[in-house]
């Protein structure tokens, strides 16, 4: 009997789940170490007390009635496996727990054995999963809306024979920005990485004919999508008509954070030099919609586009809280020559 009792105690003491035994009146007969750690009471403060001390309201007020009803009618409202309830620790804090209760008889006495498990982490994980699914749904709808807008505008401004190519290139640019967001778990994107992702076709000239200049700055997902599409349009135009259409042209892409009249702003510019002579387009196409109108609308920015003889220059100035996720921890570089400020917005 002593050996059996010792083995039983070892099993109960080593159990990972809390185990509490109560009598028909709800008085605790025993509590194992896992339950002691879970509720924060020493054993001598629980054994001999009503188990409802481990419950917050409304469970506490209902518990005695549950036991009384079960003894009188056999209605097992408190018996079962995997019932989710709420426990209360000694410090008054509460936590969700999984409760399973079974009934045993010992020497004609009825004993209820409760097995409890803290499910706080599981509940938090479930909540995170629900929030993530809602966020994925929201982002997917937003992304599809952007794709629809791109398709609609591309169809309006493109010849039917060129639609597939133009649309495919724009979706590829959007996908590049999206890939960066996915890798960062949608936390934001570094501007330098964003610019490089939109210039992958010209990777061999980055640092030579294409210079990316600016501090480490993380932009929000919305800003990353808008700026990424704008850079893609600028790069496409430069390869067809601008500084990347010959062997001599160069491009400076600059960004920084700066105080303008007491307002923190994010500034970015695209400046071309050495390409063919620039002539303003005869009509406004979808490219202008992306690099001017969308940036204004999405980021609340001031945007200027200058078709100077020396080369196209595009500049945006936006409130920093509409663009940046984190303030730059580095010293801002000297501002680039802002040639576009003299041009009409």
Residue frames relative to the residue before (quaternion, step in Angstrom):
aa qw qx qy qz dx dy dz
X 1.0000 0.0000 0.0000 0.0000 0.00 0.00 0.00
X 0.6410 0.5142 -0.3285 0.4656 3.56 1.04 -0.81
X 0.6412 0.5190 -0.3251 0.4623 3.59 1.01 -0.83
X 0.6492 0.5172 -0.3129 0.4617 3.58 0.96 -0.88
X 0.6593 0.5046 -0.3046 0.4669 3.55 0.95 -0.90
X 0.6482 0.5218 -0.3189 0.4537 3.59 0.99 -0.82
X 0.6576 0.5011 -0.3122 0.4680 3.57 0.99 -0.87
X 0.6485 0.5190 -0.3174 0.4575 3.57 0.97 -0.85
X 0.6499 0.5076 -0.3175 0.4681 3.59 0.98 -0.83
X 0.6389 0.5282 -0.3283 0.4528 3.60 1.00 -0.80
X 0.6366 0.5242 -0.3220 0.4651 3.55 1.04 -0.83
X 0.6942 0.4750 -0.2816 0.4617 3.58 0.84 -0.98
X 0.6681 0.5038 -0.3044 0.4552 3.57 0.98 -0.86
X 0.7298 0.4345 -0.2421 0.4691 3.58 1.06 -0.70
X 0.4665 0.6898 -0.4483 0.3250 3.60 1.23 -0.14
X 0.4451 -0.6976 0.4980 0.2592 3.57 -1.01 0.81
X 0.6898 0.4315 -0.2690 0.5154 3.56 1.17 -0.57
X 0.5317 -0.6124 0.4786 0.3365 3.51 -1.23 0.52
X 0.0761 -0.7865 0.6126 0.0192 3.58 -0.98 0.88
X 0.0025 -0.7955 0.6028 -0.0612 3.55 -0.75 1.14
X 0.1543 -0.7794 0.6024 0.0765 3.57 -0.90 0.94
X 0.0233 -0.7948 0.6062 -0.0123 3.58 -0.89 0.98
X 0.4465 -0.6712 0.5125 0.2959 3.54 -1.25 0.43
X 0.7663 -0.3849 0.2546 0.4470 3.58 -1.32 -0.08
X 0.6783 0.4720 -0.2957 0.4793 3.58 1.18 -0.44
X 0.5649 -0.6161 0.3821 0.3940 3.58 1.27 -0.04
X 0.4824 0.6657 -0.4361 0.3660 3.58 1.28 0.25
X 0.4582 -0.6995 0.4817 0.2622 3.56 -0.84 1.01
X 0.2252 -0.7818 0.5728 0.0997 3.53 -0.88 1.06
X 0.7865 -0.0874 0.0679 0.6075 3.56 1.11 -0.69
X 0.0755 -0.7704 0.6322 0.0330 3.54 -1.27 0.53
X 0.3339 -0.7766 0.4968 0.1966 3.59 -0.73 0.96
X 0.7130 -0.4805 0.2882 0.4216 3.64 -1.19 0.36
X 0.6209 0.5443 -0.3605 0.4339 3.62 1.00 -0.72
X 0.6679 0.4803 -0.2990 0.4835 3.59 1.00 -0.80
X 0.5999 0.5504 -0.3552 0.4594 3.59 1.08 -0.66
X 0.6710 0.4794 -0.2963 0.4818 3.59 0.94 -0.88
X 0.6530 0.5447 -0.3120 0.4237 3.55 1.01 -0.81
X 0.7869 0.3276 -0.1682 0.4952 3.58 0.84 -0.95
X 0.4607 -0.7316 0.4144 0.2843 3.61 1.21 -0.26
X 0.5732 0.5675 -0.3909 0.4433 3.61 1.24 0.16
X 0.4328 -0.6263 0.5548 0.3356 3.60 -1.11 0.51
X 0.6810 -0.5256 0.3226 0.3947 3.57 -1.15 0.60
X 0.6990 0.4991 -0.2959 0.4180 3.61 0.86 -0.92
X 0.6439 0.5007 -0.3339 0.4725 3.61 1.23 -0.21
X 0.6966 0.4392 -0.2676 0.5003 3.58 1.27 -0.18
X 0.6596 0.4967 -0.3181 0.4657 3.59 0.85 -0.94
X 0.7714 0.2830 -0.2513 0.5117 3.56 -0.84 1.05
X 0.6624 0.4630 -0.3070 0.5026 3.61 1.26 -0.11
X 0.5881 -0.5545 0.4411 0.3899 3.56 -1.25 0.38
X 0.5261 -0.6797 0.4183 0.2937 3.55 -0.86 0.99
X 0.5499 0.6326 -0.4015 0.3690 3.59 1.18 -0.41
X 0.4925 0.6471 -0.4383 0.3828 3.60 1.25 -0.15
X 0.6774 0.4804 -0.2803 0.4814 3.58 1.24 -0.44
X 0.6659 0.4794 -0.2878 0.4939 3.59 1.30 0.18
X 0.3631 -0.6823 0.5745 0.2694 3.58 -1.11 0.57
X 0.5900 -0.4977 0.4502 0.4489 3.56 -1.26 -0.04
X 0.5925 -0.1282 -0.7904 -0.0886 1.60 -2.22 1.19
X 0.4350 0.7159 -0.4612 0.2926 3.61 1.25 -0.07
X 0.6317 0.5609 -0.3403 0.4130 3.58 0.96 -0.85
X 0.7156 0.4628 -0.2683 0.4492 3.58 0.83 -0.97
X 0.7114 0.4666 -0.2585 0.4575 3.59 1.14 -0.57
X 0.5296 0.7011 -0.3982 0.2637 3.56 1.14 -0.55
X 0.6722 0.5004 -0.3169 0.4443 3.61 0.81 -0.93
X 0.6465 0.5197 -0.3226 0.4560 3.57 1.04 -0.75
X 0.6035 0.5502 -0.3571 0.4533 3.59 1.08 -0.69
X 0.6760 0.4873 -0.2952 0.4674 3.57 0.87 -0.96
X 0.6512 0.5183 -0.3157 0.4556 3.59 0.93 -0.91
X 0.6670 0.5007 -0.3065 0.4588 3.60 0.91 -0.90
X 0.6485 0.5203 -0.3254 0.4504 3.57 1.01 -0.80
X 0.6515 0.5135 -0.3221 0.4563 3.59 0.95 -0.84
X 0.7302 0.4487 -0.2425 0.4546 3.57 0.98 -0.86
X 0.8248 0.2401 -0.0865 0.5046 3.59 0.94 -0.87
X 0.4272 -0.6947 0.4761 0.3289 3.59 1.14 -0.45
X 0.4330 0.6918 -0.4629 0.3458 3.60 1.29 0.17
X 0.2087 -0.8550 0.4696 0.0703 3.57 -0.22 1.33
X 0.0312 0.8273 -0.5586 0.0497 3.58 0.46 1.16
X 0.7414 0.3833 -0.2409 0.4953 3.57 1.09 -0.51
X 0.6077 0.5502 -0.3598 0.4456 3.59 1.25 -0.02
X 0.4558 0.6824 -0.4899 0.2943 3.56 -0.94 0.81
X 0.4079 -0.6867 0.5475 0.2497 3.53 -1.37 0.11
X 0.8499 0.1744 -0.1211 0.4823 3.53 -0.97 0.84
X 0.3586 0.7162 -0.5188 0.2989 3.57 1.00 0.74
X 0.3084 -0.7701 0.5303 0.1751 3.59 -0.75 1.03
X 0.0677 0.7770 -0.6189 0.0932 3.55 -0.74 1.14
X 0.4533 -0.6626 0.5201 0.2914 3.55 -1.33 -0.18
X 0.1989 -0.7760 0.5889 0.1073 3.56 -0.93 0.93
X 0.2329 -0.7616 0.5874 0.1439 3.54 -1.28 0.39
X 0.3386 -0.7574 0.5294 0.1774 3.55 -0.79 1.08
X 0.7110 -0.4478 0.3311 0.4294 3.53 -1.33 0.16
X 0.6950 0.4755 -0.2789 0.4616 3.60 1.05 -0.74
X 0.6110 -0.5887 0.3361 0.4089 3.57 1.29 0.12
X 0.5456 0.6145 -0.4110 0.3948 3.59 1.20 -0.24
X 0.2782 -0.7633 0.5636 0.1494 3.55 -1.13 0.64
X 0.0539 -0.7870 0.6143 0.0179 3.55 -1.24 0.42
X 0.4848 -0.6426 0.4929 0.3303 3.59 -1.11 0.56
X 0.0121 0.8070 -0.5901 0.0182 3.56 -0.99 0.76
X 0.4111 -0.6627 0.5735 0.2508 3.48 -1.29 0.57
X 0.0737 -0.8226 0.5636 -0.0141 3.59 -0.71 1.10
X 0.0051 -0.7636 0.6456 -0.0056 3.52 -0.95 0.97
X 0.0817 -0.8115 0.5786 0.0097 3.58 -0.81 0.99
X 0.0439 -0.7762 0.6288 0.0136 3.54 -0.99 0.89
X 0.3445 -0.7311 0.5572 0.1907 3.55 -1.26 0.49
X 0.0018 -0.7736 0.6336 -0.0113 3.55 -0.99 0.88
X 0.2793 -0.7315 0.5922 0.1904 3.55 -1.29 0.39
X 0.0365 -0.7778 0.6268 -0.0280 3.52 -0.91 1.03
X 0.8256 -0.1271 0.0403 0.5483 3.59 -0.52 1.25
X 0.7057 -0.4854 0.2395 0.4572 3.54 0.87 1.09
X 0.5816 0.5355 -0.3977 0.4657 3.57 1.20 0.30
X 0.3633 -0.7285 0.5446 0.2020 3.56 -1.00 0.87
X 0.0399 -0.7924 0.6082 -0.0247 3.55 -0.79 1.12
X 0.2145 -0.7557 0.6056 0.1270 3.56 -1.03 0.84
X 0.1769 -0.7793 0.5972 0.0687 3.55 -0.85 1.05
X 0.1033 -0.8022 0.5872 0.0328 3.56 -0.65 1.13
X 0.1306 -0.7630 0.6301 0.0617 3.55 -0.93 0.97
X 0.0449 -0.8281 0.5578 -0.0327 3.58 -0.59 1.17
X 0.0580 -0.7821 0.6204 0.0017 3.53 -1.13 0.77
X 0.4187 -0.6895 0.5375 0.2457 3.56 -0.92 0.98
X 0.0758 -0.8189 0.5688 0.0111 3.60 -0.64 1.12
X 0.2072 0.8096 -0.5232 0.1669 3.58 1.17 0.57
X 0.6899 0.4791 -0.2946 0.4558 3.59 0.79 -0.99
X 0.6457 0.5159 -0.3283 0.4572 3.58 0.98 -0.76
X 0.6497 0.5058 -0.3177 0.4703 3.58 0.99 -0.82
X 0.6509 0.5046 -0.3179 0.4697 3.57 0.98 -0.83
X 0.6404 0.5166 -0.3231 0.4677 3.58 1.02 -0.79
X 0.6333 0.5226 -0.3265 0.4682 3.58 1.02 -0.80
X 0.6615 0.5060 -0.3052 0.4618 3.56 0.97 -0.88
X 0.6416 0.5131 -0.3235 0.4695 3.57 1.00 -0.84
X 0.6429 0.5258 -0.3249 0.4524 3.57 0.99 -0.83
X 0.6520 0.5067 -0.3150 0.4678 3.58 0.98 -0.83
X 0.6572 0.4971 -0.3107 0.4738 3.56 0.96 -0.86
X 0.6476 0.5240 -0.3202 0.4511 3.57 1.00 -0.84
X 0.6496 0.5098 -0.3200 0.4644 3.58 0.95 -0.84
X 0.6472 0.5072 -0.3190 0.4712 3.57 1.00 -0.82
X 0.6630 0.5030 -0.3012 0.4654 3.57 1.00 -0.85
X 0.6322 0.5213 -0.3302 0.4686 3.59 1.00 -0.82
X 0.6398 0.5229 -0.3168 0.4658 3.56 0.99 -0.85
X 0.6605 0.5081 -0.2998 0.4644 3.56 0.95 -0.93
X 0.6920 0.4775 -0.2857 0.4599 3.58 0.87 -0.95
X 0.6243 0.5373 -0.3421 0.4523 3.57 1.04 -0.75
X 0.6484 0.5061 -0.3186 0.4712 3.57 0.97 -0.83
X 0.6471 0.5129 -0.3205 0.4643 3.58 0.98 -0.85
X 0.6692 0.5031 -0.3042 0.4543 3.57 0.92 -0.92
X 0.6498 0.5052 -0.3186 0.4702 3.57 0.98 -0.80
X 0.6149 0.5348 -0.3454 0.4655 3.58 1.08 -0.68
X 0.6401 0.5083 -0.3255 0.4753 3.58 1.02 -0.79
X 0.6493 0.5132 -0.3185 0.4622 3.60 0.94 -0.90
X 0.6380 0.5218 -0.3279 0.4617 3.59 0.97 -0.82
X 0.6592 0.5056 -0.3124 0.4608 3.56 0.96 -0.88
X 0.6382 0.5194 -0.3247 0.4664 3.57 0.99 -0.85
X 0.6628 0.5035 -0.3093 0.4599 3.58 0.90 -0.91
X 0.6685 0.5124 -0.3037 0.4452 3.57 0.88 -0.94
X 0.7071 0.4561 -0.2681 0.4691 3.55 0.86 -0.99
X 0.6298 0.5282 -0.3388 0.4578 3.60 1.03 -0.75
X 0.6482 0.5190 -0.3168 0.4584 3.58 0.99 -0.82
X 0.6442 0.5285 -0.3242 0.4477 3.58 1.05 -0.76
X 0.7954 0.3646 -0.1487 0.4607 3.54 0.87 -1.03
X 0.7005 0.4607 -0.2722 0.4722 3.64 1.20 -0.21
X 0.5319 -0.5646 0.5199 0.3578 3.49 -1.30 0.44
X 0.6062 -0.5840 0.3788 0.3847 3.63 -0.95 0.73
X 0.6740 0.5088 -0.3082 0.4381 3.59 0.96 -0.81
X 0.7241 0.4206 -0.2362 0.4929 3.59 1.17 -0.50
X 0.4333 0.7435 -0.4402 0.2563 3.58 1.26 -0.22
X 0.6797 0.5145 -0.3127 0.4190 3.59 0.75 -1.06
X 0.6712 0.4956 -0.3043 0.4596 3.58 0.90 -0.89
X 0.6864 0.4811 -0.2917 0.4608 3.60 0.83 -0.98
X 0.6609 0.5039 -0.3076 0.4634 3.57 0.94 -0.88
X 0.6549 0.5254 -0.3113 0.4452 3.59 0.95 -0.89
X 0.6515 0.5155 -0.3138 0.4597 3.58 0.97 -0.84
X 0.6742 0.4916 -0.3025 0.4607 3.59 0.95 -0.82
X 0.6413 0.4974 -0.3291 0.4827 3.58 1.01 -0.72
X 0.6153 0.5386 -0.3494 0.4575 3.61 1.04 -0.68
X 0.6440 0.5116 -0.3178 0.4718 3.59 1.01 -0.77
X 0.6461 0.5036 -0.3127 0.4808 3.54 1.00 -0.83
X 0.6482 0.5250 -0.3175 0.4510 3.58 1.00 -0.82
X 0.6162 0.5494 -0.3504 0.4422 3.60 1.05 -0.72
X 0.6529 0.4872 -0.3101 0.4901 3.58 0.97 -0.82
X 0.6502 0.5289 -0.3131 0.4466 3.56 0.98 -0.86
X 0.6180 0.5457 -0.3462 0.4476 3.59 1.03 -0.77
X 0.6476 0.5100 -0.3215 0.4660 3.59 0.95 -0.82
X 0.6534 0.5115 -0.3156 0.4602 3.58 0.98 -0.80
X 0.6402 0.5177 -0.3293 0.4623 3.57 0.99 -0.80
X 0.6637 0.5085 -0.3141 0.4498 3.59 0.92 -0.89
X 0.7122 0.4150 -0.2561 0.5049 3.60 1.08 -0.61
X 0.4319 -0.7033 0.4426 0.3505 3.59 1.37 0.15
X 0.6354 -0.5878 0.2980 0.4024 3.52 1.07 0.97
X 0.3938 0.7288 -0.4717 0.3021 3.58 1.16 0.58
X 0.6939 -0.3862 0.2986 0.5293 3.59 1.16 -0.48
X 0.2935 -0.7560 0.5662 0.1470 3.55 -1.28 0.30
X 0.4559 -0.6536 0.5287 0.2923 3.55 -1.07 0.77
X 0.5382 -0.6596 0.4177 0.3174 3.57 -0.88 0.97
X 0.6377 0.5352 -0.3316 0.4438 3.59 0.97 -0.80
X 0.6585 0.4906 -0.3016 0.4845 3.58 0.97 -0.86
X 0.6303 0.5401 -0.3297 0.4498 3.57 1.03 -0.82
X 0.6650 0.4961 -0.3029 0.4690 3.58 0.89 -0.94
X 0.6630 0.5090 -0.3111 0.4524 3.59 0.91 -0.88
X 0.6418 0.5406 -0.3306 0.4319 3.59 1.02 -0.77
X 0.6970 0.4505 -0.2709 0.4878 3.57 1.13 -0.58
X 0.7096 0.4018 -0.2423 0.5257 3.57 1.30 -0.10
X 0.2363 0.8155 -0.5036 0.1596 3.58 1.17 0.50
X 0.6293 0.5399 -0.3448 0.4400 3.62 1.07 -0.62
X 0.7413 0.3428 -0.1969 0.5425 3.58 1.25 -0.37
X 0.2014 0.8296 -0.5016 0.1402 3.57 1.19 0.55
X 0.6518 0.5474 -0.3288 0.4091 3.59 1.04 -0.70
X 0.7330 0.3853 -0.2439 0.5047 3.61 1.20 -0.33
X 0.4438 0.6655 -0.4811 0.3589 3.60 1.24 0.06
X 0.7529 0.2863 -0.2639 0.5305 3.54 -0.79 1.07
X 0.7027 0.3617 -0.2436 0.5622 3.57 1.30 -0.21
X 0.8174 0.1093 -0.0392 0.5643 3.57 0.17 -1.26
X 0.7331 0.2801 -0.1933 0.5888 3.59 1.19 -0.42
X 0.0625 -0.8170 0.5729 -0.0185 3.56 -0.51 1.21
X 0.1729 -0.7722 0.6080 0.0648 3.54 -0.83 1.10
X 0.0158 0.8316 -0.5484 0.0860 3.58 -0.48 1.22
X 0.5094 0.6354 -0.4779 0.3293 3.57 -0.70 1.07
X 0.5811 -0.5928 0.4282 0.3570 3.57 -1.26 0.32
X 0.6287 -0.4797 0.4315 0.4341 3.53 -1.34 0.03
X 0.1486 0.7731 -0.5987 0.1479 3.57 -0.55 1.18
X 0.2329 -0.7608 0.5910 0.1327 3.56 -0.85 0.98
X 0.1645 -0.7820 0.5953 0.0841 3.55 -0.87 0.98
X 0.6006 -0.5875 0.4139 0.3504 3.55 -1.20 0.57
X 0.6749 -0.4875 0.3491 0.4300 3.60 -1.21 0.29
X 0.6609 0.5043 -0.3202 0.4543 3.60 0.89 -0.87
X 0.6634 0.4919 -0.3001 0.4774 3.57 0.98 -0.85
X 0.6266 0.5458 -0.3418 0.4389 3.59 0.99 -0.78
X 0.6631 0.4971 -0.3110 0.4652 3.59 0.93 -0.84
X 0.6895 0.4829 -0.2903 0.4551 3.58 0.87 -0.94
X 0.6938 0.4556 -0.2821 0.4812 3.60 0.82 -0.97
X 0.6210 0.5505 -0.3450 0.4386 3.60 1.01 -0.76
X 0.6701 0.4819 -0.3055 0.4747 3.58 0.92 -0.86
X 0.6353 0.5269 -0.3343 0.4549 3.59 1.02 -0.77
X 0.6650 0.4932 -0.3064 0.4696 3.60 0.91 -0.86
X 0.6151 0.5399 -0.3470 0.4579 3.58 1.05 -0.72
X 0.6668 0.4924 -0.3067 0.4677 3.60 0.90 -0.88
X 0.6512 0.5112 -0.3187 0.4616 3.59 0.97 -0.84
X 0.6626 0.4991 -0.3081 0.4658 3.58 0.97 -0.85
X 0.6390 0.5208 -0.3279 0.4614 3.59 0.98 -0.81
X 0.6593 0.4998 -0.3047 0.4719 3.59 0.94 -0.89
X 0.6559 0.5194 -0.3180 0.4461 3.59 0.98 -0.86
X 0.6684 0.5011 -0.3073 0.4557 3.60 1.03 -0.73
X 0.7081 0.4483 -0.2589 0.4802 3.57 1.12 -0.60
X 0.8455 0.1428 -0.0104 0.5144 3.56 0.83 -1.02
X 0.7523 0.4545 -0.1996 0.4332 3.58 1.16 -0.53
X 0.8707 -0.1792 0.1139 0.4437 3.50 -1.24 -0.67
X 0.7035 0.4281 -0.2796 0.4936 3.61 1.14 -0.36
X 0.5356 0.6266 -0.4078 0.3927 3.59 1.25 0.20
X 0.7355 0.2741 -0.2187 0.5797 3.59 1.29 -0.01
X 0.6300 -0.5685 0.3851 0.3629 3.58 -1.27 -0.11
X 0.6887 0.5058 -0.2753 0.4405 3.60 1.25 -0.12
X 0.5974 0.6336 -0.3612 0.3333 3.59 1.08 -0.65
X 0.1294 -0.7778 0.6110 0.0704 3.55 -1.27 0.45
X 0.1959 -0.7678 0.6037 0.0879 3.52 -1.27 0.51
X 0.1467 -0.7450 0.6441 0.0929 3.53 -1.10 0.82
X 0.0798 -0.7581 0.6464 0.0339 3.55 -0.88 1.03
X 0.0032 0.8246 -0.5612 0.0718 3.57 -0.42 1.25
X 0.0512 0.7796 -0.6241 0.0129 3.55 -1.15 0.61
X 0.0977 0.7784 -0.6150 0.0796 3.54 -1.20 0.54
X 0.3701 -0.6518 0.5961 0.2879 3.51 -1.37 0.12
X 0.0606 0.8108 -0.5755 0.0881 3.57 -0.89 0.88
X 0.4437 -0.6598 0.5409 0.2743 3.52 -1.26 0.57
X 0.0153 -0.7822 0.6224 -0.0242 3.56 -0.81 1.07
X 0.8314 -0.1556 0.0527 0.5308 3.55 -0.43 1.28
X 0.7507 -0.4096 0.2091 0.4743 3.55 0.93 0.90
X 0.6633 0.4622 -0.3140 0.4978 3.59 1.24 0.01
X 0.3977 -0.7001 0.5416 0.2415 3.55 -0.92 0.97
X 0.0274 -0.8199 0.5708 -0.0333 3.56 -0.73 1.09
X 0.2917 -0.6783 0.6350 0.2272 3.50 -1.39 0.33
X 0.0827 -0.8076 0.5839 0.0028 3.56 -0.76 1.08
X 0.0177 0.7881 -0.6143 0.0354 3.53 -1.04 0.81
X 0.0200 -0.8069 0.5904 -0.0040 3.58 -1.03 0.76
X 0.1822 -0.7276 0.6546 0.0949 3.50 -1.34 0.60
X 0.0280 0.8266 -0.5563 0.0806 3.59 -0.41 1.21
X 0.1524 -0.8005 0.5775 0.0496 3.57 -0.72 1.14
X 0.0036 0.7759 -0.6307 0.0167 3.53 -1.16 0.75
X 0.8101 0.3411 -0.2149 0.4258 3.55 -1.21 0.55
X 0.5461 0.6049 -0.4161 0.4034 3.56 1.20 0.17
X 0.7324 -0.3537 0.2968 0.5003 3.58 -1.25 -0.24
X 0.6498 -0.5039 0.3852 0.4189 3.55 -1.22 0.41
X 0.3639 -0.7591 0.5089 0.1801 3.54 -0.84 1.05
X 0.0219 -0.7629 0.6461 0.0126 3.54 -1.03 0.84
X 0.5059 -0.6478 0.4646 0.3294 3.61 -0.87 0.84
X 0.5318 -0.6319 0.4483 0.3419 3.60 -1.02 0.71
X 0.5414 -0.6357 0.4463 0.3219 3.54 -1.14 0.66
X 0.7900 0.0866 -0.0608 0.6039 3.59 1.15 -0.50
X 0.4915 -0.6491 0.4966 0.3008 3.54 -1.24 0.51
X 0.1568 -0.8090 0.5635 0.0576 3.56 -0.64 1.15
X 0.7555 -0.3631 0.2769 0.4698 3.52 -1.30 -0.25
X 0.5652 0.6118 -0.3853 0.3972 3.58 1.11 -0.61
X 0.6662 0.4801 -0.3043 0.4828 3.57 0.93 -0.85
X 0.5897 0.5708 -0.3647 0.4398 3.58 1.06 -0.71
X 0.6945 0.4811 -0.2699 0.4619 3.57 0.96 -0.94
X 0.7758 0.3938 -0.2136 0.4444 3.59 0.69 -1.06
X 0.7421 0.3375 -0.2217 0.5350 3.59 1.20 -0.29
X 0.7773 0.3874 -0.2236 0.4424 3.58 0.36 -1.23
X 0.6856 0.4829 -0.3033 0.4526 3.60 0.85 -0.92
X 0.6388 0.5158 -0.3300 0.4658 3.59 1.00 -0.78
X 0.6328 0.5207 -0.3323 0.4670 3.58 0.97 -0.80
X 0.7143 0.4717 -0.2618 0.4457 3.56 0.78 -1.05
X 0.7289 0.4553 -0.2544 0.4436 3.58 0.80 -1.02
X 0.8177 0.2774 -0.1044 0.4935 3.57 0.87 -0.97
X 0.4231 -0.7102 0.4686 0.3115 3.60 1.22 -0.01
X 0.3868 0.7731 -0.4213 0.2742 3.55 1.20 0.62
X 0.3755 -0.6163 0.6243 0.2991 3.46 -1.43 0.22
X 0.0648 -0.8151 0.5754 -0.0164 3.57 -0.74 1.05
X 0.0488 -0.7804 0.6226 0.0312 3.55 -1.00 0.85
X 0.1035 -0.7775 0.6200 0.0206 3.53 -1.11 0.80
X 0.0401 -0.8326 0.5507 -0.0443 3.57 -0.44 1.24
X 0.1721 -0.7752 0.6029 0.0767 3.57 -0.77 1.10
X 0.0545 0.8177 -0.5661 0.0890 3.56 0.49 1.24
X 0.6609 -0.5167 0.3608 0.4076 3.58 -1.22 0.50
X 0.6702 0.5296 -0.3001 0.4247 3.58 0.98 -0.87
X 0.7349 -0.3471 0.2465 0.5278 3.58 1.10 -0.57
X 0.5972 -0.5765 0.4241 0.3620 3.54 -1.22 0.49
X 0.0425 -0.7732 0.6322 0.0262 3.55 -1.10 0.77
X 0.0740 -0.7767 0.6255 0.0025 3.55 -0.94 1.03
X 0.0100 0.8023 -0.5953 0.0414 3.57 -0.88 0.93
X 0.0463 -0.7711 0.6338 0.0388 3.55 -1.11 0.75
X 0.0696 -0.7555 0.6506 0.0327 3.55 -1.16 0.76
X 0.0442 0.8229 -0.5584 0.0956 3.58 -0.50 1.21
X 0.5920 -0.5328 0.4429 0.4117 3.60 -1.17 0.43
X 0.5277 -0.6783 0.4035 0.3142 3.57 -0.78 1.02
X 0.6743 0.5033 -0.3167 0.4378 3.60 1.02 -0.67
X 0.6132 0.5164 -0.3580 0.4788 3.60 1.27 -0.07
X 0.7484 0.3883 -0.1909 0.5026 3.57 1.24 -0.40
X 0.8106 0.3488 -0.1457 0.4472 3.55 0.63 -1.17
X 0.3692 -0.7016 0.5696 0.2166 3.51 -1.10 0.83
X 0.7905 0.0963 -0.0219 0.6045 3.56 0.99 -0.88
X 0.4755 -0.6327 0.5205 0.3204 3.53 -1.11 0.67
X 0.5365 -0.6177 0.4633 0.3407 3.56 -1.06 0.68
X 0.3207 -0.7506 0.5494 0.1787 3.56 -0.98 0.88
X 0.6408 0.5141 -0.3231 0.4697 3.56 1.28 -0.09
X 0.5854 -0.5620 0.4464 0.3771 3.52 -1.27 0.40
X 0.4783 -0.6749 0.4749 0.3004 3.56 -0.85 0.94
X 0.4635 -0.6640 0.4998 0.3073 3.57 -1.01 0.73
X 0.6567 -0.4660 0.3846 0.4513 3.53 -1.27 0.15
X 0.5256 -0.6561 0.4204 0.3415 3.62 -0.83 0.89
X 0.4667 -0.6622 0.4995 0.3069 3.57 -0.97 0.80
X 0.6199 -0.5184 0.4111 0.4218 3.53 -1.20 0.39
X 0.2368 -0.8088 0.5268 0.1106 3.56 -0.49 1.19
X 0.0877 -0.8542 0.5117 0.0296 3.53 0.47 1.26
X 0.6583 0.5531 -0.3263 0.3927 3.59 1.06 -0.66
X 0.5333 0.6488 -0.4256 0.3368 3.61 1.14 -0.37
X 0.6468 0.5099 -0.3292 0.4618 3.59 1.15 -0.43
X 0.6280 0.5400 -0.3372 0.4475 3.58 1.25 -0.20
X 0.5902 -0.5777 0.4251 0.3704 3.52 -1.19 0.43
X 0.4334 -0.6859 0.5174 0.2720 3.56 -0.99 0.85
